[in-house]
Amino acid sequence: MNNTRKVVLSAMFIALGVTLPQAFHAVPNAGSIFLPMHIPVLIAGYVVGPIFGLATGLLTPLLSHLLFHMPPAPVLPSMLCELAMYGFASGLFTILIKTKNTVVKVYAVLILSMLAGRVTYGILNALIFKAGSYSLAAWIGAAFTTALPGIIIQLVLIPAVILALYKAKLIKL
């Protein structure tokens, strides 16, 4: 896939990542629960690779913040890093994980990418963004407990999308 196509696809994923969360903002705390911005970024890594996936992960929350003030400013830095890691990791793991079983590969990439993003989020909050006021319990609560519905959505929706794109020969795994 050439860089022009990757730029266009990245722009599409950014647009999805900015607009999809708007459907959830009528419900209080829905972004933290359903994680709608994460979905296009994680998919982007599979489709456009680690570098463009990283760029998609950086630009999506930044543009959403500039246009809609969501995520709010105090949350923006950690979300920029978390989503950048999602896009980078899903692209990198798609390249690194070698298996003939496509379903296993799609899930392995997704789970490792989700963990990489959440660990990045936790470490940066503990050391930089919320240093001194962030605990393991706060991280588990935010990254796993509150986000459990979003995690389930990701585990169901993203593999279905990636496998459909693969079967249609629109992407390689």
C-alpha positions in Angstrom: 0.0 0.0 0.0 1.5 3.4 -1.0 1.8 6.4 1.4 -1.0 8.4 -0.4 -3.4 5.6 0.2 -2.3 5.3 3.8 -2.8 9.1 4.3 -6.3 8.9 2.8 -7.3 5.9 4.9 -5.7 7.5 8.1 -7.8 10.6 7.4 -10.9 8.4 7.2 -10.1 6.7 10.5 -9.5 10.1 12.1 -12.8 11.4 10.8 -14.5 8.3 12.3 -12.7 8.7 15.5 -13.8 12.3 15.8 -17.4 11.8 14.8 -18.3 8.4 16.3 -17.9 9.6 19.9 -20.5 12.4 19.3 -23.2 9.7 19.2 -22.2 8.8 22.8 -21.8 12.2 24.4 -25.5 12.5 25.3 -24.9 9.9 27.9 -22.8 11.0 30.9 -19.4 9.4 31.0 -20.2 7.3 27.9 -16.8 8.0 26.3 -15.0 6.4 29.3 -17.5 3.5 29.3 -17.9 2.6 25.6 -14.5 3.9 24.3 -15.8 4.9 20.8 -12.7 6.8 19.8 -10.5 3.7 20.4 -12.2 1.6 17.8 -11.1 3.5 14.6 -7.6 4.0 15.9 -7.1 0.3 16.7 -8.5 -0.7 13.3 -6.2 1.9 11.6 -3.1 0.2 12.9 -4.1 -3.1 11.2 -4.9 -1.3 8.0 -2.2 1.4 7.6 0.6 0.1 9.7 2.4 1.3 12.8 3.6 4.8 11.7 0.3 5.9 10.2 -1.5 4.2 13.1 0.5 6.2 15.6 -0.3 9.4 13.7 -4.0 8.5 13.6 -3.9 7.9 17.4 -2.3 11.3 18.0 -4.5 13.3 15.7 -7.9 11.8 16.5 -8.2 13.0 20.1 -6.4 16.2 19.3 -8.8 17.2 16.5 -11.8 16.0 18.6 -10.6 18.2 21.4 -10.1 21.2 19.1 -13.5 20.8 17.4 -15.7 19.5 20.3 -13.7 20.0 23.5 -13.8 16.2 24.0 -11.8 14.8 25.5 -11.5 17.6 28.0 -8.1 19.3 28.4 -7.1 17.5 31.6 -7.6 14.1 30.0 -6.2 15.0 26.6 -2.4 14.3 27.2 -2.9 10.8 28.5 -5.5 10.0 25.7 -3.0 11.3 23.1 -0.4 8.8 24.4 -2.8 6.0 24.9 -4.4 6.2 21.4 -1.0 6.8 19.7 0.1 3.5 21.4 -3.1 1.7 20.2 -2.5 2.7 16.6 1.3 2.0 16.7 0.9 -1.3 18.6 -1.9 -2.7 16.4 0.2 -1.9 13.3 3.4 -3.3 14.7 1.9 -6.5 16.1 0.2 -7.1 12.8 3.6 -7.2 11.2 5.4 -9.1 14.0 2.9 -11.8 14.9 3.2 -14.7 12.4 0.6 -17.4 12.4 -1.4 -19.2 9.7 -4.6 -18.9 11.8 -6.0 -15.5 10.9 -8.5 -15.4 13.7 -5.8 -16.1 16.3 -3.6 -13.4 14.8 -6.4 -10.8 14.8 -7.2 -11.4 18.4 -3.6 -11.6 19.5 -2.9 -8.3 17.8 -6.0 -6.7 19.4 -5.4 -7.9 22.9 -1.7 -7.0 23.0 -2.5 -3.6 21.5 -5.3 -3.0 24.0 -2.9 -3.9 26.9 -0.1 -1.8 25.5 -2.3 1.3 25.3 -3.8 0.7 28.8 -0.3 0.2 30.3 1.0 3.3 28.6 -2.0 5.2 29.9 -1.4 3.9 33.5 2.4 4.5 33.5 2.2 8.0 32.1 -0.6 9.0 34.5 1.4 7.6 37.4 4.7 9.2 36.5 3.7 12.4 34.6 0.2 13.5 34.1 -1.3 12.7 37.6 2.0 12.0 39.5 1.3 11.6 43.2 -2.4 11.3 42.8 -2.7 8.2 40.7 -2.8 4.7 42.1 -3.0 1.1 40.8 -6.7 1.1 41.9 -7.4 4.2 39.9 -5.8 2.7 36.9 -7.7 -0.6 37.1 -10.9 1.3 37.7 -10.4 3.6 34.7 -8.7 1.2 32.3 -10.7 -2.0 33.0 -13.7 -1.7 35.3 -15.4 1.4 33.9 -14.3 0.5 30.4 -15.5 -3.1 30.5 -18.4 -2.4 28.1 -16.0 -0.7 25.7 -13.5 -3.6 25.9 -16.3 -6.1 25.1 -17.4 -4.0 22.1 -13.8 -3.8 20.9 -13.3 -7.6 21.3 -16.5 -8.3 19.2 -16.5 -5.4 16.7 -12.9 -5.0 15.7 -12.1 -8.6 14.8 -15.4 -8.7 12.8 -14.3 -5.6 10.8 -10.7 -6.8 10.3 -11.7 -10.3 9.2 -14.3 -8.8 6.8 -11.7 -6.5 5.3 -9.3 -9.5 5.0 -11.8 -11.8 3.4 -12.7 -9.0 0.9 -8.9 -8.8 0.1 -8.8 -5.2 1.1 -6.1 -5.7 3.7 -3.3 -8.2 4.2 -2.6 -9.8 7.6 
